[in-house]
Amino acid sequence: MLKIRKIQKKSVGGEKGAEVKIVWFGHATFFAKLDNKTTILFDPYDKNACGSSFTYSDNFPKCDIVLISHNHRDHSFRDFKKKFGYQPVI
């Protein structure tokens, strides 16, 4: 089970500041939601490459942006891209 930790809000831009919510899914995978709108997934990993029990369920949140730092299985889960229909942009 994932542990969700609450972090304090901090201003990340301008006077108003932006709200950023971040969830860590294990290894190098983070999910961020900016101002309750834009969603970013960083380095979706293959659980078989990392020995994790985490799986990407069908109700995984839609991601506006999927960032992959490099092409290793523990940072670039091809099945995730296929399952959710993401096409790479270089």
N, C-alpha and C positions, 0 to 999 in steps of 0.2 A: 504494500500500500504506500502511496506517495504521501510524504509529509509536506504540507503547505505551510510556509512560514510567512508571517506578515512582516513587511518591512515598512519603515517610516516613509511617508511621502517626502520627497525632496524636489525642489525646483530644478528642472532640467532645461529650461529655456524660457527666456523672457521674464517679465515681471510676474505674470500670472502663473507661470510654471505649467508643467504637463504632468498628468498622473501616469505613472508607469507601474504595471503589475507584472511581476516575473515569477514564473514557476520553473523549478528545476526538475527534470524527469530522470536524471541520472546521467552518468558519464559526462559528456560535453553538451547534452541536449537541454536547452532552455526555451521556454515559450514566453514571449513578452506581448503585452497588450498596452498600446499607447493611447492615452486619453479615451479609453473605453471604445476605441474604434479599430485602428490598424493593428493587425496581429502579425507577429514575426516568430518563426521557428528556427532555432539555430542548431545545426548539426544533428538531424534525426539519425539515430544509430540503430544498427541491427543487433537485437538482443543476443543473437547467437555469436556475435563477434565480441560481446562484452560480458556474457554470462549473467545477464539481467533477466528478471521475470516480467519486466514491463512490456506490454503490447499496445499497439495503436488500435484502439477500438473504432468501430464504425461511427461513433458519435464524437470522435476527436474533433476539437474545434477547427473551423476553417482557418487556414493561414493565408494572409494576404501576401506574405513574403516568406520563402524558405531559403535560408542562407546555409551554404555548405562550405566549410573552411578548406577542406581538401578531400581528395578522392580515396579515402580509406573506408572500409566497411563500418568502422566505429564512428564515422562522421558523415557518411553518405549512404543512407539506407535506401537501396533501389526499390524495394517492395513498398516502402512508404510513398515514394514518388509515383509508382504505378497505381497503388490503391487509391490515392487521392487525386490522381490526374495532373500532377504538376509537371510542367515542361521546363527543362533547364534554359536559363538565359545566361549567356556569357558576356 
